[in-house]
């Protein structure tokens, strides 16, 4: 009996286009109908949290993004992790010293839901420079889930990217369009000003920004198709496209080692750390 395996693994394997997903309008309709339940219910900086400031969220979510990049997580992990964190902060008051612990816990939850290989707790502890323990993350995993009524699933901007690209001919004009749009979605989820922005609007803005940046031959048609299928007013995303471009510029500036952009990192806190009082929680 010949048991030789002739499969070629020299190139990465990707799933073929699934017509049941991309040719059925009900999929997009369900995403648009369900996304309202995924949007954080309030601006918790103003109404819930007394100790958390927008720049602190920026620092921690940027740290979360870097963890995902280093561990080569699936692109959908970060948006869901940040969404879980935002929804939790809408219902539970914490201290600023507990924010990185919350971020690590949300990364654990999101990686369990959106990937087959979730981020190990020991690894997340190492990324916090061991300022949080294995037990802390385990306890907070239950805390976060209980505060969200065990509903950790959510529609994110990432979920729309393939749905839109696969439905129009211009989606194949540039092989970089998908990766650029996904990268922009991840960056958007680190921006405090976009906490209550609908996922469909984030996706539309990121796709339009990517289309313009790559200068697709069908740029105008693509923007029209994107706004049409996502029920977004083209004029309403112009501001968000500007926000995205500014955010990308900040990230580029930070990675090149030049002077950090204002609001990107606070010198008072620097690298986010979590002191020993992480177990103190206000209900």
C-alpha positions in Angstrom: 0.0 0.0 0.0 1.4 3.4 -1.0 0.9 5.9 1.8 3.0 8.6 0.2 1.6 12.2 0.6 1.9 14.2 -2.5 0.4 17.4 -1.2 2.5 20.6 -1.8 2.8 22.7 1.3 5.4 25.1 -0.3 2.7 27.8 -0.6 0.2 28.8 2.1 -3.2 27.2 1.7 -6.3 29.3 1.6 -9.9 28.3 1.4 -11.6 28.7 -1.9 -14.4 31.3 -2.3 -17.6 30.0 -0.7 -20.6 31.0 -2.8 -22.9 30.2 0.1 -21.4 33.0 2.0 -20.5 35.6 -0.6 -23.4 35.3 -3.0 -26.2 35.3 -0.4 -27.5 38.8 0.5 -28.9 37.5 3.8 -25.3 37.3 5.1 -24.7 41.0 4.7 -28.2 41.8 5.9 -27.7 39.8 9.1 -24.4 41.5 9.8 -25.9 45.0 9.4 -28.9 44.0 11.6 -26.8 42.4 14.3 -24.0 45.0 14.5 -26.2 47.3 16.7 -25.8 44.9 19.5 -22.0 45.1 19.2 -21.6 48.8 19.6 -20.6 49.9 23.1 -23.6 51.5 24.8 -21.9 54.7 26.0 -18.8 56.9 26.0 -17.5 55.3 29.2 -14.8 58.0 29.6 -17.5 60.5 30.4 -20.2 58.4 32.1 -18.7 55.3 33.7 -15.0 55.3 34.2 -13.4 57.8 36.7 -9.8 56.7 36.4 -9.5 55.7 32.7 -8.5 58.3 30.1 -8.6 58.0 26.3 -4.8 58.1 26.0 -4.6 55.1 28.4 -6.9 53.1 26.2 -4.7 54.1 23.2 -1.6 52.8 24.9 -3.1 49.5 25.9 -4.8 48.8 22.6 -1.6 49.6 20.8 0.1 47.1 23.1 -2.6 44.6 22.2 -2.0 45.2 18.5 1.7 44.6 18.9 1.1 41.3 20.8 -1.2 40.2 17.9 1.4 41.2 15.3 4.3 39.4 17.1 2.3 36.2 17.6 0.9 36.4 14.0 -2.7 36.1 15.2 -5.5 36.1 12.8 -6.6 39.6 11.8 -10.0 39.2 13.4 -8.6 38.7 16.9 -7.7 42.3 17.8 -11.1 44.0 16.7 -13.0 41.5 18.8 -10.7 41.8 21.8 -11.0 45.6 21.8 -14.8 45.4 21.3 -15.0 43.1 24.3 -12.9 45.5 26.4 -15.0 48.5 25.4 -18.3 46.8 26.2 -16.9 45.7 29.6 -15.8 49.2 30.4 -19.3 50.4 29.7 -20.6 48.3 32.6 -17.8 47.9 35.1 -15.6 50.5 36.8 -11.9 49.6 37.0 -8.7 51.4 38.0 -6.1 52.5 35.4 -3.6 50.0 36.9 -6.0 47.2 35.8 -6.4 48.2 32.2 -3.6 46.1 30.8 -4.8 43.1 32.7 -8.2 43.7 31.1 -6.5 43.9 27.7 -4.7 40.6 28.2 -7.9 38.9 29.3 -9.8 40.2 26.2 -7.0 39.0 23.9 -7.4 35.5 25.5 -11.2 35.5 25.0 -11.0 36.8 21.4 -8.3 34.3 20.5 -10.4 31.5 21.8 -13.4 32.6 19.7 -11.7 33.6 16.5 -8.7 31.2 16.1 -8.0 27.5 16.5 -4.8 28.3 18.5 -5.6 30.6 21.3 -3.0 32.8 23.0 -1.6 30.9 26.1 -2.1 32.6 29.4 1.6 32.2 30.3 2.5 34.0 27.1 0.1 36.9 27.9 1.6 37.2 31.4 5.1 37.4 29.8 3.9 40.2 27.6 2.9 42.2 30.7 6.4 41.7 32.0 4.8 39.4 34.6 3.0 42.3 36.3 -0.1 40.1 36.2 -0.3 36.4 37.1 -1.9 33.4 35.6 -4.5 33.5 38.3 -5.4 37.1 37.7 -6.2 36.4 34.0 -8.2 33.3 34.9 -10.3 35.3 37.4 -10.8 38.2 35.1 -11.9 35.9 32.3 -14.9 34.9 34.4 -15.4 38.5 35.5 -15.5 39.8 31.9 -17.8 37.1 30.7 -20.2 37.5 33.6 -20.4 41.3 33.0 -21.2 40.7 29.4 -23.8 38.1 30.2 -21.6 35.5 28.5 -22.1 37.2 25.2 -18.6 37.8 24.0 -19.4 37.5 20.3 -19.7 40.6 18.2 -19.8 41.9 14.7 -16.6 43.9 14.0 -15.3 46.0 11.0 -13.2 43.0 10.0 -16.3 40.9 9.3 -17.3 43.2 6.4 -14.0 43.3 4.5 -14.2 40.0 2.7 -17.9 40.3 2.3 -17.5 43.5 0.3 -14.4 42.7 -1.6 -15.7 39.3 -2.8 -19.0 40.8 -4.2 -17.5 43.2 -6.7 -15.2 42.8 -9.8 -12.8 45.6 -8.5 -12.0 43.4 -5.5 -9.5 41.5 -7.6 -7.8 44.6 -9.1 -5.1 44.6 -6.5 -4.0 41.7 -4.4 -3.0 44.1 -1.5 -6.5 45.5 -1.1 -7.6 42.9 1.4 -4.5 43.1 3.6 -4.4 46.9 3.5 -8.1 47.2 4.6 -7.6 44.7 7.4 -4.6 46.6 8.7 -6.6 49.8 8.7 -9.4 48.1 10.6 -7.0 47.0 13.3 -5.6 50.6 13.6 -9.1 52.0 13.8 -9.8 49.8 16.8 -7.0 51.5 18.7 -8.5 54.9 18.3 -10.5 56.1 21.3 -12.6 58.5 19.2 -14.1 55.6 17.2 -15.4 53.6 20.2 -19.1 54.0 19.3 -18.7 54.0 15.5 -20.6 51.3 13.8 -18.5 48.4 12.5 -20.0 48.9 9.0 -18.9 52.5 9.0 -15.4 51.6 10.1 -15.2 48.9 7.4 -16.5 51.3 4.7 -14.0 54.0 5.7 -11.1 51.5 5.8 -12.0 50.1 2.4 -12.4 53.5 0.8 -9.0 54.6 2.3 -7.3 51.4 1.0 -8.9 51.8 -2.5 -7.7 55.4 -2.7 -4.3 54.5 -1.3 -3.8 51.7 -3.8 -5.2 53.9 -6.7 -7.4 51.2 -8.1 -8.5 51.8 -11.7 -12.1 51.6 -10.5 -11.7 53.8 -7.5 -14.8 55.9 -8.0 -17.0 52.8 -8.7 -15.5 51.0 -5.8 -16.3 53.8 -3.3 -19.8 53.9 -4.7 -20.3 50.2 -4.3 -18.8 50.1 -0.8 -21.1 52.9 0.5 -24.1 51.4 -1.3 -23.8 47.8 0.0 -23.0 49.0 3.6 -25.7 51.7 3.6 -23.3 54.4 4.4 -23.5 58.0 3.1 -20.3 58.8 1.1 -20.0 62.2 2.7 -20.2 60.8 6.2 -17.1 58.7 5.9 -14.8 61.6 4.7 -14.1 62.6 8.2 -13.3 59.0 9.2 -11.0 58.6 6.3 -9.1 61.6 7.6 -9.0 60.1 11.1 -7.7 56.8 9.6 -5.0 58.6 7.6 -3.9 60.5 10.7 -3.8 57.3 12.8 -1.6 55.6 10.2 0.7 58.5 10.2 1.0 58.3 14.0 1.8 54.6 13.8 4.4 55.2 11.1 6.0 57.9 13.1 6.2 55.7 16.2 7.7 52.8 14.3 10.4 54.9 12.7 11.6 56.1 16.0 10.9 59.8 15.4 9.1 62.0 17.8 5.8 60.4 18.9 2.7 62.1 17.7 0.7 64.0 20.3 -1.7 61.8 22.2 -0.1 58.6 21.0 1.8 57.9 24.2 1.8 59.6 27.6 5.3 60.1 29.0 3.8 59.9 32.5 2.9 56.2 32.0 5.2 55.1 29.1 5.0 51.3 28.6 1.8 50.1 30.2 2.3 48.1 33.4 -0.1 46.6 35.9 0.9 47.0 39.6 0.0 44.5 42.2 -3.4 46.0 43.0 -5.0 44.4 39.9 -7.4 42.3 42.0 -9.1 45.4 43.4 -12.3 45.9 41.4 -15.3 48.1 41.9 -18.7 46.7 41.1 
